């Protein structure tokens, strides 16, 4: 699909199975978007338009759902997605200091990706790991009892690992 507001060209055929399974199922838009994000890593504009067309929704409705729920991303994320908890327990135990250290080390702010595409930082309301506070998840790995120094050491280890791949 070539829409006026996008230069993206995703392989929309990757969605065929998802759309054939869910497009006629009432209330399945969120599921379709979740599966699309699993496929592409985020929700490109052309995918939003394609999902709208195939499900009989307006692009505005699909975009409204995609922007309402924080689980959806409209921009690609880095190889390592850092989700830093800002819940009450983490906040009380110094998550703001962890965030400041990460931002300084990576030269990004919440919601941004490093220029090399390696890291994306996303501050979240709660990771449900209060006993480990302050805590962050990087991809599927949980890191708890953080200090600014420990968080930087974890990032440096991931940088080193990425350099070896």
DAVENPE-V653874 format. One record per residue. N is the residue number from 1. PSI is psi in radians with two decimals (NA if undefined). Layout:
# DAVENPE-V653874
n->{N N}
psi->{PSI PSI}
This chain:
# DAVENPE-V653874
n->{1 2 3 4 5 6 7 8 9 10 11 12 13 14 15 16 17 18 19 20 21 22 23 24 25 26 27 28 29 30 31 32 33 34 35 36 37 38 39 40 41 42 43 44 45 46 47 48 49 50 51 52 53 54 55 56 57 58 59 60 61 62 63 64 65 66 67 68 69 70 71 72 73 74 75 76 77 78 79 80 81 82 83 84 85 86 87 88 89 90 91 92 93 94 95 96 97 98 99 100 101 102 103 104 105 106 107 108 109 110 111 112 113 114 115 116 117 118 119 120 121 122 123 124 125 126 127 128 129 130 131 132 133 134 135 136 137 138 139 140 141 142 143 144 145 146 147 148 149 150 151 152 153 154 155 156 157 158 159 160 161 162 163 164 165}
psi->{2.45 1.70 2.76 -0.37 0.33 2.38 0.11 2.54 1.50 2.70 1.62 -0.31 -0.36 -0.35 -0.14 -0.83 -0.77 -0.83 -0.66 -0.53 -0.65 -0.24 -0.46 0.14 2.02 2.35 0.32 0.14 -0.76 -0.75 -0.76 -0.78 -0.66 -0.79 -0.63 -0.73 -0.63 -0.67 -0.84 -0.23 -0.28 -3.06 1.61 2.71 -0.75 -0.49 -0.71 -0.85 -0.70 -0.78 -0.75 -0.87 -0.82 -0.41 -0.03 0.37 2.86 2.65 -0.60 -0.70 -0.80 -0.76 -0.64 -0.76 -0.78 -0.55 -0.33 -0.76 2.23 -0.25 -0.35 2.48 2.36 -0.03 2.62 2.62 2.85 3.02 -0.64 1.99 1.96 2.04 1.93 2.14 2.35 0.33 3.03 -0.89 -0.75 -0.71 -0.85 -0.56 0.21 0.43 -0.50 -0.64 -0.65 -0.80 -0.80 -0.72 -0.75 -0.81 -0.74 -0.78 -0.76 -0.16 0.72 2.90 3.02 2.27 -0.07 2.84 2.48 2.67 -0.56 -0.02 0.25 -0.76 2.48 2.35 2.27 2.03 2.31 2.77 -0.68 2.39 -0.08 0.43 0.80 -0.60 -0.26 0.11 2.58 2.58 2.63 2.68 2.39 1.97 -2.03 0.04 2.33 2.35 2.11 3.11 0.80 2.61 2.86 -0.71 -0.74 -0.71 -0.75 -0.69 -0.70 -0.80 -0.75 -0.63 -0.71 -0.65 -0.77 -0.79 -0.75 -0.61 -0.44 -0.29 NA}
